[in-house]
Amino acid sequence: MPSFSKMAIFPVGYFRATAEWLLRERRDVVNRIDTLQAELIRIGKVTMDYVPLKEGDGIQRSEQRRSFTVTKGSSLARLVQAYIALGGDPFDISGFLYPDSTEWVETDNGWVPRQKYPGGGFIAPESAGYTAPFAKPMSEDGSVPPEASGFGSSRAGMIKSHRYTPGRMYGRLDRGGWDYGTVNRLMHDVRKWANKEIKTRLQDMEWRIIKLSDLAEQLTQERDIVLMDAFAGQLNNMPLLDTAQVDPKRLCQVLIQVMYALLYKTNAGIPYGFQANVETGFLRFTYPDVPEDVVGQKG
């Protein structure tokens, strides 16, 4: 069985062996953070700029894209350059939204959000009641359309993005509602001779850019959240970035000490001899290390 594969039920000595290995591994945490930082610099970052809906204290962004930037000399920059050289449009790759980018600023009217991305960097399903159907399309003269009758499709579950087709089509359309097969066949015949080029020159490049951006996000989360939650402020050269985001009761060594006090006999909170704590009582998630058929036998 692989090492550290036991999670919810294990022999009492298993946790001791696991804790000892993990605590020794702390030596590499600071170097690990430096490695993550160097990798993030190598990968770079893609930034999309969106047109604001209106200027003012509380800035909200529309989904209209107006500029595209990427870190100079990075891996992402080289991929984007190759993608553009092959005829790709960088605005079509992804929205490159960052949910933690919204800032709250204090104004005369109180605290207001200042967004850098539409929806504050979130794309999520829309909440709506059964009596909240799609609004009718805008009339040709630009006047405000009348209220929907209530018999149309509901907006509930629709993605809040102009790139979500059902939201633009006023509901999820049945393929039998129009000549779907003819349109699909026409599109197939138009592009079938270039399917390999579309895949290799555009789609594969787009996926490489998106996956590399996702990797940067995962590495950032590992550096700023995972490692900080485990060891923030407890290791040399490892600063505590935000005390409000770290629970001192959830630090790695604190959790180990709590489990030690539960499993083993302790003196002033320090286990000695790693003998079973008889005061704890019956624990359903653990059992003795020694097999039952050798208990009581003389070695």
C-alpha positions as CSV (number, residue, x, y, z in Angstrom):
1,M,0.0,0.0,0.0
2,P,1.4,3.5,-0.9
3,S,2.9,5.6,1.8
4,F,0.4,8.0,3.5
5,S,-2.5,6.4,1.8
6,K,-4.5,6.1,5.0
7,M,-6.7,9.1,5.7
8,A,-9.7,8.4,8.0
9,I,-8.8,5.0,9.7
10,F,-5.2,4.0,10.6
11,P,-3.1,2.3,13.3
12,V,-2.0,4.6,16.1
13,G,1.7,4.5,15.1
14,Y,0.8,5.5,11.5
15,F,0.1,9.1,12.5
16,R,3.3,9.4,14.4
17,A,5.4,8.2,11.4
18,T,3.4,10.6,9.1
19,A,3.9,13.6,11.4
20,E,7.6,12.9,11.7
21,W,8.1,12.8,8.0
22,L,6.0,16.0,7.4
23,L,7.8,18.0,10.1
24,R,11.2,17.1,8.6
25,E,9.9,18.2,5.2
26,R,9.4,21.7,6.6
27,R,13.1,22.3,5.9
28,D,12.3,22.7,2.2
29,V,9.2,25.0,2.5
30,V,11.1,28.3,2.1
31,N,13.1,27.0,-0.9
32,R,9.8,25.7,-2.3
33,I,8.3,29.2,-2.1
34,D,11.4,30.7,-3.9
35,T,11.0,28.0,-6.6
36,L,7.3,28.8,-7.1
37,Q,8.1,32.6,-7.4
38,A,10.8,31.9,-10.0
39,E,8.4,29.7,-12.0
40,L,5.6,32.3,-11.9
41,I,8.1,34.9,-13.3
42,R,9.0,32.5,-16.1
43,I,5.4,31.8,-17.0
44,G,4.2,35.4,-16.9
45,K,0.7,36.8,-16.9
46,V,-1.9,37.7,-19.4
47,T,-4.0,40.8,-18.7
48,M,-7.2,41.8,-20.5
49,D,-8.5,45.3,-20.3
50,Y,-12.3,45.9,-20.5
51,V,-14.3,49.0,-21.3
52,P,-16.0,50.4,-18.2
53,L,-19.8,50.6,-18.2
54,K,-19.6,54.1,-16.6
55,E,-16.9,56.3,-15.1
56,G,-17.2,57.3,-11.5
57,D,-16.6,56.1,-7.9
58,G,-17.9,52.6,-8.4
59,I,-16.5,51.4,-11.7
60,Q,-18.1,48.4,-13.3
61,R,-16.8,46.7,-16.4
62,S,-18.6,45.6,-19.5
63,E,-17.5,42.5,-21.5
64,Q,-16.2,44.6,-24.4
65,R,-12.4,44.0,-24.6
66,R,-10.2,46.8,-25.7
67,S,-6.6,45.8,-25.0
68,F,-4.5,42.7,-24.4
69,T,-1.1,42.6,-22.6
70,V,1.3,39.8,-21.6
71,T,4.5,39.8,-19.5
72,K,7.4,40.6,-21.8
73,G,9.9,37.7,-22.4
74,S,7.7,35.2,-20.6
75,S,6.6,31.7,-21.8
76,L,3.1,33.1,-22.3
77,A,4.5,36.0,-24.4
78,R,6.2,33.6,-26.7
79,L,3.1,31.4,-27.1
80,V,0.9,34.4,-27.8
81,Q,3.3,35.7,-30.4
82,A,3.3,32.4,-32.1
83,Y,-0.5,32.3,-31.9
84,I,-0.9,35.7,-33.5
85,A,1.7,34.8,-36.2
86,L,-0.5,31.8,-37.1
87,G,-3.5,34.1,-37.6
88,G,-5.1,33.9,-34.1
89,D,-6.9,36.7,-32.4
90,P,-5.8,37.0,-28.7
91,F,-9.2,38.4,-27.8
92,D,-10.7,35.0,-28.7
93,I,-8.5,32.9,-26.4
94,S,-10.1,33.5,-23.0
95,G,-11.5,36.2,-20.8
96,F,-8.5,35.9,-18.4
97,L,-10.5,36.9,-15.4
98,Y,-9.0,37.4,-12.0
99,P,-11.6,37.3,-9.2
100,D,-9.3,38.8,-6.6
101,S,-8.8,42.0,-8.6
102,T,-11.7,44.0,-7.4
103,E,-10.8,46.8,-5.0
104,W,-13.1,48.6,-2.5
105,V,-12.5,52.3,-2.2
106,E,-14.0,54.8,0.3
107,T,-15.9,57.7,-1.2
108,D,-18.3,60.4,0.0
109,N,-21.1,57.9,-0.8
110,G,-19.5,55.1,1.3
111,W,-17.5,52.1,0.2
112,V,-17.9,51.2,-3.5
113,P,-16.3,48.4,-5.6
114,R,-13.8,49.3,-8.3
115,Q,-13.8,46.5,-10.8
116,K,-11.1,45.6,-13.3
117,Y,-13.1,42.8,-14.9
118,P,-16.8,42.2,-15.7
119,G,-18.8,40.8,-12.9
120,G,-15.8,41.4,-10.6
121,G,-13.9,38.6,-12.3
122,F,-16.7,36.0,-11.8
123,I,-18.8,34.2,-14.4
124,A,-21.5,32.3,-12.7
125,P,-25.1,31.0,-13.3
126,E,-27.8,33.5,-12.8
127,S,-30.3,33.3,-10.0
128,A,-33.9,33.9,-11.1
129,G,-37.4,33.0,-10.0
130,Y,-39.9,31.1,-12.1
131,T,-41.7,34.3,-12.8
132,A,-38.6,36.1,-14.1
133,P,-38.5,35.3,-17.8
134,F,-36.3,36.7,-20.5
135,A,-36.9,40.3,-21.4
136,K,-38.2,40.9,-24.9
137,P,-35.7,42.1,-27.5
138,M,-35.1,45.9,-27.9
139,S,-37.3,47.4,-30.5
140,E,-35.8,48.8,-33.7
141,D,-36.4,52.4,-32.7
142,G,-34.4,51.9,-29.5
143,S,-37.3,52.3,-27.2
144,V,-37.5,50.2,-24.0
145,P,-39.4,47.0,-24.7
146,P,-42.5,46.1,-22.7
147,E,-42.3,43.7,-19.8
148,A,-42.3,40.0,-20.7
149,S,-45.5,38.2,-20.4
150,G,-44.3,35.5,-17.9
151,F,-44.8,32.6,-20.3
152,G,-41.3,32.7,-21.8
153,S,-38.1,30.9,-20.8
154,S,-36.7,31.5,-17.4
155,R,-33.3,33.1,-16.9
156,A,-32.5,30.7,-14.0
157,G,-29.2,28.9,-14.5
158,M,-28.1,31.0,-17.5
159,I,-24.5,32.0,-17.5
160,K,-23.9,35.7,-17.0
161,S,-21.8,36.2,-20.1
162,H,-22.5,37.5,-23.6
163,R,-20.6,34.5,-25.0
164,Y,-23.1,32.1,-23.5
165,T,-25.3,31.3,-26.5
166,P,-28.6,30.4,-24.8
167,G,-28.5,33.8,-23.0
168,R,-28.2,35.6,-26.3
169,M,-30.9,33.5,-27.9
170,Y,-33.5,34.2,-25.2
171,G,-33.5,30.6,-23.9
172,R,-32.3,27.1,-24.8
173,L,-33.6,26.4,-28.2
174,D,-34.8,23.0,-29.4
175,R,-32.9,21.9,-32.4
176,G,-36.2,20.9,-34.0
177,G,-37.2,24.6,-33.9
178,W,-35.3,25.4,-37.1
179,D,-33.4,23.7,-39.9
180,Y,-30.5,22.7,-37.6
181,G,-29.2,19.9,-39.9
182,T,-28.8,22.2,-42.9
183,V,-26.9,24.9,-41.0
184,N,-24.7,22.3,-39.4
185,R,-23.9,20.6,-42.7
186,L,-23.0,23.9,-44.3
187,M,-20.6,24.8,-41.5
188,H,-19.1,21.3,-41.7
189,D,-18.5,21.5,-45.5
190,V,-17.1,25.0,-45.2
191,R,-14.4,24.1,-42.7
192,K,-13.7,20.3,-43.2
193,W,-10.8,20.8,-45.5
194,A,-9.0,22.9,-42.8
195,N,-9.8,20.9,-39.7
196,K,-6.2,19.9,-39.1
197,E,-4.9,23.4,-39.5
198,I,-7.6,24.8,-37.2
199,K,-6.6,22.3,-34.5
200,T,-2.8,22.6,-34.8
201,R,-2.5,26.3,-35.5
202,L,-5.3,27.7,-33.4
203,Q,-7.0,25.4,-30.9
204,D,-3.9,23.6,-29.7
205,M,-2.1,26.9,-29.2
206,E,-5.2,28.3,-27.3
207,W,-5.2,25.3,-25.0
208,R,-1.5,25.7,-24.3
209,I,-2.0,29.3,-23.4
210,I,-5.0,28.6,-21.1
211,K,-3.3,25.6,-19.4
212,L,-0.2,27.7,-18.7
213,S,-2.3,30.5,-17.3
214,D,-4.1,27.9,-15.1
215,L,-0.8,26.5,-13.9
216,A,0.3,30.0,-12.8
217,E,-3.0,30.4,-10.9
218,Q,-2.4,27.0,-9.2
219,L,1.2,27.9,-8.2
220,T,0.0,31.3,-6.9
221,Q,-2.6,29.5,-4.7
222,E,0.0,27.1,-3.5
223,R,2.4,29.9,-2.6
224,D,-0.1,32.4,-1.0
225,I,-2.7,30.1,0.5
226,V,-1.7,26.4,0.9
227,L,1.8,27.0,2.4
228,M,0.7,30.1,4.3
229,D,-2.2,28.2,5.9
230,A,0.3,25.5,7.0
231,F,3.4,27.5,8.2
232,A,2.8,31.3,8.0
233,G,5.0,33.1,10.5
234,Q,6.5,29.9,11.9
235,L,9.5,29.4,9.6
236,N,12.6,31.6,9.1
237,N,12.4,33.9,6.1
238,M,8.7,33.1,5.7
239,P,6.7,36.3,6.3
240,L,3.1,36.3,7.5
241,L,1.4,38.2,4.6
242,D,-2.0,38.6,6.1
243,T,-2.9,37.8,9.7
244,A,-6.6,38.0,8.9
245,Q,-6.4,35.1,6.5
246,V,-4.4,32.7,8.7
247,D,-6.0,30.7,11.5
248,P,-3.3,30.0,14.1
249,K,-5.3,26.9,15.3
250,R,-5.0,25.4,11.8
251,L,-1.2,25.6,11.4
252,C,0.4,22.2,10.6
253,Q,2.4,21.8,13.9
254,V,-0.6,22.9,15.9
255,L,-2.9,20.2,14.3
256,I,-0.2,17.6,14.9
257,Q,0.1,18.6,18.6
258,V,-3.7,18.3,19.0
259,M,-3.7,14.8,17.5
260,Y,-0.7,13.8,19.7
261,A,-2.6,14.9,22.8
262,L,-5.6,12.8,21.6
263,L,-3.7,9.6,20.8
264,Y,-0.7,9.6,23.2
265,K,0.0,10.2,26.9
266,T,1.4,13.7,27.3
267,N,3.1,15.7,30.0
268,A,2.3,19.5,29.8
269,G,1.2,18.9,26.3
270,I,4.4,17.1,25.2
271,P,4.0,13.3,24.4
272,Y,6.5,11.0,26.1
273,G,7.1,7.4,25.1
274,F,4.2,7.6,22.7
275,Q,2.1,5.5,24.9
276,A,-1.6,5.3,24.3
277,N,-3.7,7.9,26.2
278,V,-6.0,5.9,28.3
279,E,-8.0,8.9,29.3
280,T,-9.2,9.6,25.9
281,G,-11.4,6.5,25.7
282,F,-12.5,4.5,22.7
283,L,-11.5,6.0,19.4
284,R,-13.2,4.5,16.3
285,F,-10.8,5.9,13.7
286,T,-7.6,4.1,15.1
287,Y,-6.4,0.8,16.4
288,P,-3.2,-0.6,18.0
289,D,-0.1,-1.2,15.9
290,V,0.5,-4.7,17.2
291,P,-1.6,-7.5,15.6
292,E,-4.1,-9.1,17.9
293,D,-2.6,-12.6,17.5
294,V,0.7,-11.4,19.1
295,V,-0.7,-9.3,21.9
296,G,0.5,-10.6,25.2
297,Q,3.1,-12.9,23.7
298,K,6.7,-12.5,24.9
299,G,9.2,-11.4,22.3
